[in-house]
C-alpha cells in the first residue's frame, strides 16, 4: 500500500511509510520530479528550478544512480503548512530527517530509513535479496476472502430471511439502570403500602376479637353474679339466672355484748358464694321470736335467756335461713380486734363522749366527720353509743359501720386470719371453730376490699313482726329465706322505759315480767318522773295492762288508756315510785 498525504504546500507530497512502536503513523516526503531529466546529470548542474548549486539551496535534484536520497535545501517545517508535526521516534529515527543527513545538505550519501534495522551499522545500504519482503509494522494484512452467505432460513409464514436482516438494539446501560431502579422503587413502595394495609387489617381484626371476648366475659360474669340488667336474682327461677333461693350462702350470726353498760347488738354476716357478694344484715332487738317454751319473745331477750343456740334456732325459724354458727363478740375482744388490724377508718355520724371523762364538756372521744380513724377503744365507744331518747336502730347502724371497717382492714389470707383470731384468745362456741371463723372472715374481707360488701337493716314492724313486702329486699334477696313471724296472740308484749334515774331498774323489771309470762320489750330510758304509768291502746288490752301493773307492784290507778309503743301491747314507764321486788 502506498498512501499519499498531500500537505497542500507548494505541491509537496508525503507518503505513509509505517507506524512507530506507539502506533502513530510515520510519513516521508516524496521528492519532486525535475522539469528536465537527464540521467547523466551530475552534482552541480542545473536543477528543476533552473539554478546551479549544491543540494539544499532552493530545489531538489534527483540522481537515479546515486545510492542515497537527497534532503531538501530547506528542511520541512510543519509550521509552514499548518499541519501538526509527527511525534519523534524513540528508536533514533527523526521524522524530520528521514534520510539521516542531520539536516546538512551535501553530507554525502545518507543512510536511507531502515525500519527493521537491516542496514549495517557502518554506513551504506545493504543490497536487497529475493527473500526479503517489505513489511510495515502494524499494517493491516491482506483482505480476507469473502465468505459465502449463509443459506436463507424460512419462517413459519413461508417468507425467507437471513441473519443479517436482523439488528439487535441495545439500550444504553444508564437508562436501563434508571428504569430498573424506578420500577424497583415503585414496586417496593406498593409492597410497603400493601403490607401496611394488611397489618392494619390484622390489628383491627385482633382488636375486634379482644373486644368481643371482653364483652362476652363481662356478660358471663354479670350473668354468673346475677347482675345483668333485667335479670334479677330474685326472679322466679325460670330465667337464665340462679334464683335467690337456689343461691349458696354462708351465714354466721354475731352478738356484740356490752360488758360495761349491758345489752346486746346482733348482726348476720352473709357470704353469697354464688353472686360473690357479702352483706352484713343488722337485726333490731325488737324482732319478735319464738322462745324455747313456745312463747313470743324478742331478739334481745332471747339472747339473754335462751343463749346462743336457742337464739340461732329461733332466727332460722323466723327468717327461713340456715345459720352455721354463732360468734359471741364481747366489747373487750372487739377492741383488741380493731387494734390487731391496725385501726379502722369510717364516717362517723355523731360525737361520742369519752366514758372515762370526769367532767362534762370535755373533748369527745370520737368526733363526727368523714374518714375518721378509730382505735380499738374509740371503735367500741362508737359501736355501743346510744344517745338519750335515741332509737336502738341508730346504735345498731353504728355497730354495722364498725364491722364494715374491720372487714376492710382484715387480711384476706385464711392462715393469717386464723392467727389473728387465735391471738384474741377468745373461746369460740361450737360447732364453729377458730379456723372456720377465720376463713369465713377472710372471704368477707376480700369482698369488702373489692367493694362487694354492703350493710342492710332488717325492716321490723312496730310489733316486732316482719311483713312480706317490707322484708323481701333483705329476707328473700339477701338471706334467701321467707319471713315467718310468730303468732301475735301467743304472749302479751310489754315495753318498759326507765324513768327512775337508776340504771339497773330496767333489768329487775324485765325479770319480773318474764317470770309473769309476759314478753319484755326494752323501751330505753327517759327523763326522771315521780310516778309510774301503764298504758294500753286497745280496749281489749285493758285487762292485760291491769295484770302488768299488778305484776310490777304498781297501783291500779296507774293504768290508763292512751298511746302505747308501736310494737307492744302494753307500755310501762317506771317512775321514782317504783320499788323493785327483792
GIBEL-V342466 format. One record per backbone hydrogen bond with DSSP energy under -1.0 kcal/mol. NH is the residue of the N-H (numbers start at 1). CO is the residue of the C=O. E is the energy in kcal/mol with one decimal. If there is no record, write none. Layout:
[[NH | CO | E] [NH | CO | E]]
This chain:
[[5 | 14 | -4.8] [7 | 12 | -1.1] [12 | 9 | -2.1] [14 | 5 | -3.3] [15 | 28 | -2.8] [16 | 3 | -2.0] [17 | 26 | -3.2] [18 | 26 | -1.0] [20 | 24 | -2.5] [23 | 20 | -2.2] [26 | 18 | -3.0] [28 | 15 | -2.1] [30 | 13 | -3.4] [41 | 38 | -1.9] [45 | 42 | -1.5] [47 | 51 | -1.5] [50 | 47 | -2.3] [66 | 63 | -1.3] [80 | 77 | -2.1] [83 | 78 | -1.1] [89 | 93 | -1.4] [97 | 94 | -1.7] [100 | 97 | -1.7] [104 | 101 | -1.3] [107 | 104 | -1.1] [117 | 114 | -1.3] [139 | 136 | -1.5] [153 | 161 | -2.6] [155 | 159 | -3.3] [158 | 155 | -1.6] [161 | 153 | -2.8] [165 | 162 | -1.4] [166 | 163 | -1.7] [176 | 172 | -2.2] [177 | 173 | -2.8] [178 | 174 | -2.2] [179 | 175 | -2.5] [180 | 176 | -2.7] [181 | 177 | -2.9] [182 | 178 | -2.5] [183 | 179 | -2.6] [184 | 180 | -2.8] [185 | 181 | -2.7] [186 | 182 | -2.8] [187 | 183 | -2.8] [188 | 184 | -3.0] [189 | 185 | -2.6] [190 | 186 | -2.3] [191 | 187 | -2.6] [192 | 188 | -2.7] [193 | 189 | -2.3] [194 | 190 | -2.6] [195 | 191 | -2.9] [196 | 192 | -2.7] [197 | 193 | -2.4] [198 | 194 | -2.6] [199 | 195 | -2.6] [200 | 196 | -2.5] [201 | 197 | -2.7] [202 | 198 | -2.4] [203 | 199 | -2.7] [204 | 200 | -2.6] [205 | 201 | -2.4] [206 | 202 | -2.6] [207 | 203 | -2.9] [208 | 204 | -2.4] [209 | 205 | -2.3] [210 | 206 | -2.6] [211 | 207 | -2.7] [212 | 208 | -2.3] [213 | 209 | -2.6] [214 | 210 | -2.8] [215 | 211 | -2.7] [216 | 212 | -2.6] [217 | 213 | -2.9] [218 | 214 | -2.8] [219 | 215 | -2.7] [220 | 216 | -2.5] [221 | 217 | -2.6] [222 | 218 | -2.7] [223 | 219 | -2.6] [224 | 220 | -2.7] [225 | 221 | -3.0] [227 | 222 | -2.8] [231 | 228 | -2.2] [235 | 232 | -1.5] [244 | 233 | -1.2] [250 | 271 | -2.3] [252 | 269 | -2.1] [253 | 325 | -2.1] [254 | 267 | -2.9] [255 | 327 | -2.1] [256 | 265 | -3.4] [257 | 329 | -1.5] [258 | 263 | -2.3] [262 | 258 | -1.2] [265 | 256 | -1.7] [267 | 254 | -2.0] [268 | 281 | -3.0] [269 | 252 | -3.3] [270 | 279 | -3.1] [271 | 250 | -2.7] [272 | 277 | -2.6] [273 | 248 | -1.3] [273 | 271 | -1.1] [274 | 248 | -1.1] [276 | 272 | -1.4] [277 | 272 | -1.3] [278 | 452 | -3.0] [279 | 270 | -2.3] [280 | 454 | -2.3] [281 | 268 | -2.9] [282 | 456 | -3.3] [283 | 266 | -2.1] [287 | 284 | -1.5] [288 | 464 | -2.7] [289 | 297 | -3.9] [291 | 295 | -4.2] [294 | 291 | -1.6] [297 | 289 | -3.6] [299 | 287 | -1.3] [300 | 285 | -1.6] [302 | 298 | -2.6] [303 | 299 | -2.2] [304 | 300 | -1.5] [305 | 301 | -2.8] [306 | 302 | -2.2] [310 | 306 | -1.1] [311 | 307 | -2.0] [312 | 308 | -2.2] [313 | 309 | -2.0] [314 | 310 | -2.1] [315 | 311 | -2.3] [316 | 312 | -2.0] [317 | 313 | -1.8] [318 | 314 | -2.0] [319 | 315 | -2.8] [320 | 316 | -1.4] [324 | 251 | -2.7] [327 | 253 | -3.1] [329 | 255 | -3.0] [331 | 257 | -2.1] [334 | 330 | -1.9] [335 | 331 | -2.3] [336 | 332 | -2.0] [337 | 333 | -2.4] [338 | 334 | -2.2] [339 | 335 | -1.9] [340 | 336 | -2.1] [341 | 337 | -1.9] [343 | 338 | -1.9] [344 | 374 | -2.0] [346 | 372 | -2.2] [348 | 369 | -2.0] [352 | 366 | -2.5] [357 | 354 | -2.0] [365 | 352 | -1.8] [366 | 352 | -2.0] [369 | 348 | -1.1] [372 | 346 | -3.3] [374 | 344 | -3.0] [379 | 375 | -2.6] [380 | 376 | -2.0] [381 | 377 | -2.1] [382 | 378 | -2.4] [383 | 379 | -2.4] [384 | 380 | -1.6] [390 | 387 | -2.1] [396 | 392 | -2.1] [397 | 393 | -2.2] [398 | 394 | -1.4] [399 | 395 | -1.8] [400 | 396 | -1.8] [401 | 397 | -1.8] [402 | 398 | -2.0] [403 | 399 | -2.1] [404 | 400 | -2.1] [405 | 401 | -2.3] [406 | 402 | -2.2] [407 | 403 | -2.2] [408 | 404 | -1.8] [409 | 405 | -1.3] [410 | 406 | -1.4] [417 | 413 | -2.6] [418 | 414 | -2.2] [419 | 415 | -1.9] [420 | 416 | -1.9] [421 | 417 | -2.5] [422 | 418 | -2.5] [423 | 419 | -1.9] [424 | 420 | -1.1] [432 | 429 | -1.2] [437 | 433 | -2.7] [438 | 434 | -2.4] [439 | 435 | -2.4] [440 | 436 | -2.2] [441 | 437 | -2.5] [442 | 438 | -2.3] [443 | 439 | -1.7] [444 | 440 | -1.9] [445 | 441 | -2.4] [446 | 442 | -1.9] [447 | 443 | -1.8] [448 | 444 | -2.6] [449 | 445 | -2.3] [450 | 446 | -1.2] [451 | 448 | -1.1] [452 | 447 | -3.1] [454 | 278 | -2.0] [456 | 280 | -2.8] [458 | 282 | -2.7] [461 | 465 | -2.8] [464 | 461 | -2.0] [471 | 467 | -1.7] [475 | 471 | -2.4] [477 | 472 | -2.1] [478 | 474 | -1.0] [479 | 474 | -2.3] [481 | 475 | -3.0] [484 | 318 | -2.5] [490 | 487 | -1.2] [494 | 519 | -4.0] [495 | 570 | -2.6] [496 | 521 | -2.6] [497 | 572 | -2.5] [498 | 524 | -2.5] [499 | 574 | -2.1] [508 | 504 | -1.6] [509 | 505 | -2.2] [510 | 506 | -2.3] [511 | 507 | -2.0] [512 | 508 | -1.7] [513 | 509 | -2.4] [514 | 510 | -2.6] [515 | 511 | -2.0] [516 | 512 | -1.1] [517 | 514 | -1.3] [518 | 513 | -2.3] [519 | 492 | -3.3] [521 | 494 | -3.0] [523 | 496 | -3.5] [526 | 498 | -2.4] [529 | 499 | -2.2] [533 | 573 | -2.0] [534 | 558 | -2.8] [535 | 571 | -2.5] [536 | 560 | -1.2] [541 | 538 | -1.8] [542 | 539 | -1.5] [545 | 541 | -2.4] [546 | 542 | -2.3] [547 | 543 | -2.1] [548 | 544 | -1.9] [549 | 545 | -2.2] [550 | 546 | -2.0] [551 | 547 | -2.1] [552 | 548 | -2.0] [554 | 549 | -2.9] [558 | 555 | -1.4] [559 | 556 | -1.6] [560 | 534 | -2.9] [562 | 536 | -2.9] [568 | 565 | -1.8] [569 | 493 | -1.4] [570 | 493 | -2.0] [571 | 535 | -2.2] [572 | 495 | -3.2] [573 | 533 | -2.6] [574 | 497 | -2.6] [576 | 529 | -2.9] [578 | 575 | -1.6]]
